[in-house]
Amino acid sequence: MPVGLPEPRQPAVTAAPLVEPVLAVEHLSLRFAGVAAIDDLSFVLHTGELLGIIGPNGAGKTSVLNCINGFYRPQTGRILLAAPPAAPGAAPGPLEEITRLAPHLRARRGIARTFQNIALYPGMSVLANILSGRLAHMRASLLAGGLHWGPGERELLAQRARVEEIIDFLELEEHRDHRVADLPYGIQKKVELGRALALEPRVLLLDEPMAGMSADEKADMARYILELREVRGLPMILIEHDMGVVMDLCDRLIAMDYGRQIAEGLPADVQHHPEVLRAYLGEAVAG
Amino acid sequence: MTRAAPTPGAVLERPAPAAAPAALVPDTFPRRLVHNAARFGDRVAFREKAFGIWREITWREYLEHARACALGLRALGLRRGDVVALVGDNRPELYYLAMGAQALGAISCGMYQDSLAEQLAELIDFAEARVVFCEDQEQADKVLAMEARLPRVERIIVEDWRGMWRYRHPKLLAFTELERLGREAARADPAAFDALVAEGRADDVAIFCLTSGTTTLPKLAMLSHRNLLSQGENFLAVEPHISPSDEFVSYLPFAWIGEQMISYTLHQLVGFTVNFPEEPHTSQRDFREIAPHFTFAPARIYEGLHSMVTVRMLDAGWLRRTIYAWGMGVGSRLVDLEAAGRPVPWWLRLLRVAAYWLVHRPVLDKLGMTRMRAAWNGGASLGPDYFRFFRALGLNLKQIYGQTEIAGISCVHRDGQVRFWTMGAPIAHTEVRLSEEGEILSRSPSVFLGYFKNPEDTRRALRDGWLHSGDYGTLDPSGDVILFDRMGDVIVTADGTRVAPRVIEDMLKFTPYIQQAMVVGDGRPYLAAILNIDLGNVGKWAEDRGLAYTSYADLSQRPEVLDLLEGLVRETNARLQPEWRLAAFVSLYKEFHPDDDELTRTRKLRRRHILARYRDLVEAIYAGADLFQTVVTVRYEDGRVAELRPVMAIRRVEPPPVAAPPAASPAAPSAGPPRPSP
């Protein structure tokens, strides 16, 4: 190879540095008829961070996500979301309280999630399901959209282009026009992620995205999650029972038991934390 | 049948056509592209589906990309005679880069994208490639994993960077970066590309094309610009209907000579549009969206389409099934009359019009074949039943015969003369003859330059300008080539009779009850067959007759089943010349299986393995035994080991034939071309 050639250039990696908070949870408590589902929980999610929440069944993991996206109203505590950055790629704005905001308004501010049990429109195509995630970004009126002409048509084309990017990202080309109900479980999970991404979220909440998947499908899903973090710098909160996945993927872990945070830190540290061992394995081992 | 059966010793030769091949004006691929970019300009050369939409690439853009690739590769230090290996799913970028490399005088070498990392590395190293193009992470990972064994590779160019955000290997280079380098070089020296293209010679090696070999060395056929372009011209001379307004869908591997033939060579000669599917999984759907005017595929594609249609029809309601069966019946009758060269009555033509609108057209529409003028089957020949099926639908399905070593095609069926059992007649400026041993030889301007770094195989394949195919065959009275088998598989019995086992096996397998068959008898006084019953169909047959059985092994040895098989073997024998008849058969207690090395993964017999494995059984057949017991050790998946002692009956079908004098034994079945019918 002749000397003096330019070094190979590669596409820029856009992951933002891990410093700015995008989401903060402060002293959150949630009780159902006296039972504490969440008990004084506080944590911060940073830009580009993949935060894992682990804990035994009933520890309150899903309740945390439900509070963040507005399905549950916590009795005490605050939830704060950073204002959108001033310019694309810039640092996120100051934190704003969203504790009292309705779920659809939080979605519009950029909080998207997937569900433990798939919640898609089973009779509609993959394309239509993902397109439904674009609703928050649609501007044309219902009438114009129905006409397929003028502004409505332009809008649809623009939205379709975004949806196609997601289909390409999740490798769903083959299933584009298939009815969701006819698809295998693993593919439906991908479609759900696709719909959440269609929102162009600033924070993504993933509730057991790999539950019930085969090893191959898990590997695929892990690849998508990693790419979202590495290339797009999307902050995510991941609830997952597969410890191997959690340990491999997450930057930081929070362990919960009976609604309380029992450990927090790097995956390897949390894994060996005595409280975590006790919660998972019982008293005898931890002693 | 006047001169159908060539006797060994006689050499049948086709006279060479009088006119010499006309000289091509733009006689290298890069020169053709320059010519086409000027001729077609903004017409569409490629169409690629991306993000759900067909995106067009004009001829002018094709040239610009090829220029950028050529100068980019040159900036990387690539020179005349160097090799660029290309691996990936079909995308325009493969073609830009192949063209760019050839503009430099370098050689493009397509590799199969489903190769394992080891195989890929071995080939890249053997080809002495200095640059490897990988379409995506999957291919790049294979090359990077084997990098220690690829000292000659200087650059690994990757088109799709997905998933490679952390890759920092110094040899990696983005395809966009290569083109940027090339465009910079073009700005600095606008005449550089034209000067490079002007240096090219028609006899330069354009591509290395991988062929399947049985020796230890890989076989990379070296094909020149002249080889490929003359092949295209000679093919077009007999298939003149292909026009610049046609559509073609490119979905078979770029490394396959068939793809090089059409998407590269004919594309440059004619100027039709080549369409690339979005993903391999969507190719069937994308194929239908485009509805191409012609297609070229190996037999397994047609077999797959046939089973798809058949399975769908089995699921259909009674009315549809009835109409479908009627429509296919009308089509088949017409096709059989045409193939036999007999007149078609007017009323059948009338029925055929009704069947076309009710059945044929809707089926063809599902397959994306409503506009198709010709569908060629290349590689292995397609069974006559498949031929009848597709032609009954009104699809102009034709057989192609040829080798990579003759740039793809030497023979093709002519319209109006499609006889299912032949491989068609030689294309323009192509001679085909038989050697004394019955090997098919061919000669044309497209015969390759030799195998790269493999003089031994080159000497075997290329003698006095004649390409030795290794295929055993004959010529039928009309001059069409008939293929029997590979030379190496031909059986020579004790009296010197040459037998093509595949012909007999295909006839046996065509019945629903025999799943696999292997004919043995090399060096023996008579032929025998080892049969595998078809468990599903024979099982059903047994149930219909109230026969109880426990397992495959049990069913295979039921006297009633052996009687059934004996009847089938006798029927087959009746259609064979006496020397080719089976004298004995065994119903094997198990099915041949790839896990036991008895079949390839594509379900072809591995004759040597089978012969070694069942040596004692074969000995028993020729020792005249009636029963044979074997001892088999079976290892179950849980680790248990069991010993089975299956007993197999050896059935004698007819007395061993009296040894006929060798000279009187024709090499072809006396009943004419082998044409099994259901």
Interface residues (C-beta under 8 A of the other chain):
Chain A: M1 P2 L5 P6 E7 P8 R9 Q10 P11 V13 R160 A161 E164 E165 I167 D168 E171 E173 E174 R176 R223 E227 E230 V231
Chain B: A50 F51 G52 I53 A75 L76 G77 E154 R155 W161 R162 G163 M164 W165 R166 Y167 R168 P170 K171 L172 L173 A174 E177 L181 E278 E279 H281 T282
